Amino acid sequence: MRIKIEGKYQGILFIICAAFFFSLMTFFVRLSGDLPTMQKSFFRNCVAAVVSVIMLARSEEKFKVQKGSWPFLFLRAGFGTTALIFNFYAVDHMNLADANILNKLSPFFAILMSWMILKEKPSKRDLATVAVAFLGAVFVAKPTPDVASVPAILGILGGFGAGVAYAFVRKMGFMGERGGVIVAFFSLFSSLVALPFLIFDFHPMTLAQFGALVGAGFAGMGGQFSITAAYTKAPAKEISVYDYTQVIFAAVLGFVFFGQIPDWLSVVGYVTIIGAAVFRWWQGMREEQA
C-alpha cells in the first residue's frame, strides 16, 4: 500500500514537471518564428534523441530492452509521432489558443485508453474532475468558430494519439521498461520520420531561430522524460488532471516575456483548473486516511 501511495505522488510531481517543460517548449517554438512544421518537429526530437542515447550508452544496462516491449515501443512511438505532427500542424495553421485546447483533450483519451488497454477503470469522480479541468481550459482558450476547421480535426486526432501513447507508456512501465529506453526510441523514431521533410524542405534559420529550436528540443526532452516517468508511476485516472497546470505555466511565460495579460475569462479558467487539481488531491488524502 505504501508503494502505491508513493507512486501516485511521484506521478503527480512528474506530470507537473512535464507540464512546465511542455509549456516552455511552446514558448521556444513561438520564438523560432515562421518555419515549416516538420523542421520544428525534427529539432523538437533530435535533441532528446542524442541526449537519451548518450545517457543509455553510459548506463549499466545500456541499450537492453525488456522482453516483450518491442511491439509497445513501436505503438507508443507511432501514436506519439502522429500526435506531435498533428499538434504542430494545428499550431501552425490555426489560432494558438484553439490548438492548445484541442491538445488538452489528451488526458481524456489517456484515461479512456488506459481503461481499454490496462483495464484501469476510472471512477465517476475521476471523469468529473478531468471534465471540470477541461472546462477551465476552455475558459482560458476561448475557442473560436475556427475549431470546426480541418487543422482542428487534426488537433483532436493529435490529442487522441497522445492519449493512446501515454497508455502504452504506462503498460511498458508495468513490464519494467526503463524510461530512458522509451524516450530514446520515441525520439529516434520521430526524428527519422521528420528527416526526409527536413532534407527536401529545409528553410535557412537565423542563429536566434536555431537557438530557440534547440531550446525547444531540450524542453521537449525534459517533458518527455517527465511524462514517461509520470505514467509509469501512477494510473492516468489519478494524475491526468494535473496535466492542465500547463495552462498556468504558459500564462506566466506569456505575461513575463510577451506582456500578455489574461482577461477575466482566463482568470476563471485558472481558478477552475487549480480547484479541480486541489479537489482531486484532497479527495485522495481523505481516502488514504480512511
C-alpha positions as CSV (number, residue, x, y, z in Angstrom):
1,M,0.0,0.0,0.0
2,R,2.8,2.3,0.8
3,I,4.4,1.8,-2.6
4,K,1.2,2.6,-4.3
5,I,0.8,5.9,-2.4
6,E,4.4,6.9,-3.2
7,G,4.0,6.0,-6.8
8,K,0.9,8.2,-7.1
9,Y,2.6,11.3,-5.6
10,Q,5.7,10.7,-7.7
11,G,3.4,10.6,-10.7
12,I,1.8,13.9,-9.8
13,L,5.2,15.5,-9.4
14,F,6.4,14.2,-12.7
15,I,3.4,15.2,-14.6
16,I,3.5,18.8,-13.2
17,C,7.2,18.9,-14.3
18,A,6.1,17.7,-17.7
19,A,3.5,20.4,-17.9
20,F,6.2,23.0,-17.2
21,F,8.6,21.7,-19.7
22,F,6.0,21.4,-22.4
23,S,4.9,25.0,-21.8
24,L,8.5,26.0,-22.1
25,M,8.8,24.1,-25.3
26,T,5.8,26.0,-26.7
27,F,7.4,29.2,-25.7
28,F,10.6,28.4,-27.6
29,V,8.6,27.2,-30.6
30,R,6.9,30.5,-30.8
31,L,10.2,32.3,-30.6
32,S,11.5,30.3,-33.5
33,G,9.2,32.1,-35.9
34,D,7.8,31.0,-39.2
35,L,9.4,27.7,-40.0
36,P,8.0,24.5,-41.5
37,T,6.1,22.2,-39.1
38,M,8.4,19.2,-39.9
39,Q,11.5,21.3,-39.3
40,K,10.3,22.3,-35.9
41,S,9.3,18.6,-35.2
42,F,12.8,17.4,-36.2
43,F,14.6,19.7,-33.8
44,R,12.0,19.1,-31.1
45,N,13.0,15.4,-31.1
46,C,16.6,15.2,-32.3
47,V,18.0,16.9,-29.2
48,A,16.2,14.4,-27.0
49,A,17.3,11.5,-29.3
50,V,21.0,12.5,-28.9
51,V,20.9,13.1,-25.2
52,S,18.9,10.0,-24.3
53,V,21.1,7.7,-26.5
54,I,24.2,9.1,-24.7
55,M,22.5,8.5,-21.3
56,L,21.6,4.9,-22.3
57,A,25.2,4.3,-23.6
58,R,26.6,5.3,-20.2
59,S,24.1,3.3,-18.1
60,E,24.8,-0.1,-16.7
61,E,22.2,-1.9,-18.9
62,K,23.0,0.3,-21.9
63,F,20.5,-0.4,-24.8
64,K,18.9,-3.5,-23.3
65,V,15.1,-3.7,-24.0
66,Q,12.7,-5.7,-21.8
67,K,11.4,-8.9,-23.4
68,G,8.0,-8.1,-25.0
69,S,8.5,-4.4,-25.1
70,W,9.2,-4.0,-28.8
71,P,5.6,-4.0,-30.1
72,F,4.6,-1.4,-27.5
73,L,7.7,0.7,-28.2
74,F,6.6,0.9,-31.8
75,L,3.0,1.6,-30.9
76,R,4.0,4.3,-28.4
77,A,6.3,5.9,-31.0
78,G,3.9,5.7,-33.8
79,F,0.9,7.2,-32.0
80,G,3.2,9.8,-30.3
81,T,4.9,10.9,-33.5
82,T,1.5,11.3,-35.2
83,A,0.2,13.3,-32.3
84,L,3.2,15.5,-32.4
85,I,3.0,16.3,-36.1
86,F,-0.8,16.8,-36.0
87,N,-0.4,19.2,-33.0
88,F,2.4,21.2,-34.6
89,Y,0.3,21.4,-37.8
90,A,-2.6,22.7,-35.8
91,V,-0.4,25.3,-34.1
92,D,0.9,26.4,-37.4
93,H,-2.4,26.7,-39.2
94,M,-4.9,28.0,-36.6
95,N,-5.3,30.2,-33.6
96,L,-2.7,29.1,-31.0
97,A,-5.2,29.0,-28.1
98,D,-7.5,26.8,-30.1
99,A,-4.7,24.4,-31.0
100,N,-3.7,24.2,-27.3
101,I,-7.2,23.4,-26.0
102,L,-7.5,20.6,-28.6
103,N,-4.2,19.2,-27.4
104,K,-5.6,19.2,-23.9
105,L,-8.0,16.5,-24.9
106,S,-5.2,14.0,-24.4
107,P,-5.9,13.4,-20.7
108,F,-9.4,12.3,-21.6
109,F,-8.1,9.9,-24.1
110,A,-5.4,8.7,-21.7
111,I,-8.0,7.8,-19.1
112,L,-10.2,6.1,-21.7
113,M,-7.4,4.2,-23.4
114,S,-5.9,3.1,-20.0
115,W,-9.3,1.7,-19.3
116,M,-9.3,-0.3,-22.6
117,I,-5.6,-1.3,-22.6
118,L,-4.8,-1.7,-18.9
119,K,-8.3,-2.3,-17.5
120,E,-7.8,0.7,-15.1
121,K,-11.4,1.7,-14.8
122,P,-11.9,5.3,-13.8
123,S,-14.4,6.3,-11.2
124,K,-17.2,8.8,-11.9
125,R,-15.3,11.3,-9.8
126,D,-12.1,10.8,-11.8
127,L,-14.0,11.6,-15.0
128,A,-15.8,14.5,-13.5
129,T,-12.6,16.1,-12.2
130,V,-10.9,15.9,-15.5
131,A,-14.1,17.3,-17.2
132,V,-14.1,20.3,-14.8
133,A,-10.4,20.9,-15.5
134,F,-11.0,20.7,-19.3
135,L,-13.9,23.2,-18.8
136,G,-11.4,25.6,-17.2
137,A,-9.0,25.2,-20.1
138,V,-11.9,26.1,-22.4
139,F,-12.3,29.4,-20.5
140,V,-8.7,30.1,-20.9
141,A,-8.5,29.3,-24.6
142,K,-11.9,30.8,-25.6
143,P,-12.3,28.7,-28.8
144,T,-13.5,30.4,-31.9
145,P,-15.6,29.1,-34.8
146,D,-12.3,28.1,-36.5
147,V,-12.3,24.9,-34.3
148,A,-14.5,23.4,-37.0
149,S,-11.6,23.5,-39.5
150,V,-9.5,20.7,-40.9
151,P,-6.5,21.7,-38.8
152,A,-8.7,21.5,-35.7
153,I,-9.7,17.9,-36.7
154,L,-6.0,17.0,-36.9
155,G,-5.6,18.7,-33.5
156,I,-8.2,16.5,-32.0
157,L,-6.6,13.4,-33.6
158,G,-3.3,14.6,-32.1
159,G,-4.9,14.7,-28.6
160,F,-6.1,11.1,-29.2
161,G,-2.7,10.0,-30.4
162,A,-1.0,11.4,-27.3
163,G,-3.6,9.8,-25.0
164,V,-3.0,6.4,-26.6
165,A,0.8,6.8,-26.4
166,Y,0.6,7.6,-22.7
167,A,-1.4,4.4,-22.1
168,F,1.3,2.4,-23.8
169,V,3.9,4.2,-21.7
170,R,2.1,3.0,-18.6
171,K,1.8,-0.5,-19.9
172,M,5.6,-0.7,-20.5
173,G,6.1,0.7,-17.0
174,F,4.3,-2.4,-15.7
175,M,6.6,-4.5,-17.8
176,G,9.7,-2.9,-16.1
177,E,10.8,-1.0,-19.2
178,R,13.2,1.9,-18.4
179,G,12.0,5.5,-19.1
180,G,15.2,6.2,-21.0
181,V,14.6,3.5,-23.5
182,I,11.1,4.7,-24.1
183,V,12.2,8.3,-24.6
184,A,15.2,7.4,-26.8
185,F,13.1,5.1,-29.0
186,F,10.4,7.6,-29.5
187,S,12.8,10.5,-30.1
188,L,14.8,8.5,-32.7
189,F,11.6,7.2,-34.4
190,S,10.2,10.8,-34.6
191,S,13.4,12.3,-35.9
192,L,13.7,9.7,-38.6
193,V,10.1,10.3,-39.7
194,A,10.8,14.1,-40.0
195,L,14.3,13.8,-41.5
196,P,13.2,13.4,-45.2
197,F,11.0,16.5,-44.9
198,L,13.9,18.4,-43.4
199,I,16.2,17.5,-46.2
200,F,13.8,18.3,-49.1
201,D,12.1,21.4,-47.5
202,F,14.8,22.9,-45.3
203,H,14.4,26.7,-44.5
204,P,17.5,28.6,-43.6
205,M,17.5,29.8,-40.0
206,T,19.0,32.7,-38.1
207,L,21.2,32.0,-35.1
208,A,18.3,33.1,-32.8
209,Q,15.9,30.7,-34.5
210,F,18.3,27.9,-34.3
211,G,18.9,28.6,-30.6
212,A,15.1,28.7,-30.0
213,L,14.6,25.3,-31.7
214,V,17.5,23.8,-29.6
215,G,15.8,25.2,-26.5
216,A,12.5,23.7,-27.6
217,G,14.4,20.4,-28.1
218,F,15.8,20.4,-24.6
219,A,12.4,21.5,-23.1
220,G,10.7,18.8,-25.1
221,M,13.2,16.3,-23.8
222,G,12.5,17.3,-20.2
223,G,8.8,17.0,-20.9
224,Q,9.2,13.5,-22.4
225,F,11.3,12.2,-19.6
226,S,8.8,13.6,-17.1
227,I,5.7,12.4,-18.8
228,T,7.2,9.0,-19.3
229,A,8.1,8.8,-15.6
230,A,4.6,10.1,-14.6
231,Y,2.7,7.4,-16.5
232,T,4.9,4.6,-15.3
233,K,4.4,5.7,-11.7
234,A,0.7,6.1,-11.5
235,P,-2.6,5.5,-13.4
236,A,-3.8,8.1,-15.8
237,K,-7.1,8.4,-13.8
238,E,-5.1,9.6,-10.7
239,I,-2.7,12.1,-12.3
240,S,-4.0,13.3,-15.7
241,V,-5.9,16.2,-14.2
242,Y,-2.6,17.8,-13.1
243,D,-1.5,18.0,-16.8
244,Y,-3.7,21.1,-17.0
245,T,-1.2,23.0,-15.0
246,Q,0.5,23.6,-18.3
247,V,-2.1,26.3,-18.9
248,I,-0.9,28.1,-15.8
249,F,2.8,27.8,-16.7
250,A,2.0,29.1,-20.3
251,A,0.1,32.1,-18.9
252,V,3.0,33.0,-16.6
253,L,5.5,32.7,-19.5
254,G,3.2,34.8,-21.8
255,F,2.9,37.5,-19.2
256,V,6.6,37.7,-18.3
257,F,8.1,37.5,-21.8
258,F,5.3,38.8,-24.1
259,G,3.4,41.1,-21.8
260,Q,0.2,39.1,-22.2
261,I,-2.3,39.9,-19.5
262,P,-5.1,37.4,-19.0
263,D,-8.7,38.6,-19.2
264,W,-11.4,37.7,-16.6
265,L,-12.4,34.5,-18.6
266,S,-8.8,33.3,-18.3
267,V,-8.7,34.0,-14.6
268,V,-11.9,32.0,-14.2
269,G,-10.2,29.2,-16.1
270,Y,-7.1,29.3,-13.9
271,V,-9.1,29.1,-10.8
272,T,-11.2,26.2,-12.2
273,I,-8.1,24.2,-13.2
274,I,-6.3,24.7,-9.9
275,G,-9.5,24.0,-8.0
276,A,-10.0,20.7,-9.8
277,A,-6.4,19.6,-9.1
278,V,-6.7,20.6,-5.4
279,F,-10.1,18.8,-5.0
280,R,-8.6,15.6,-6.6
281,W,-5.7,15.8,-4.2
282,W,-7.9,16.5,-1.2
283,Q,-10.1,13.5,-2.0
284,G,-7.1,11.3,-2.4
285,M,-5.8,12.4,1.1
286,R,-9.2,11.5,2.6
287,E,-9.2,8.1,1.0
288,E,-5.7,7.3,2.4
289,Q,-6.7,8.4,5.9
290,A,-9.9,6.3,5.9
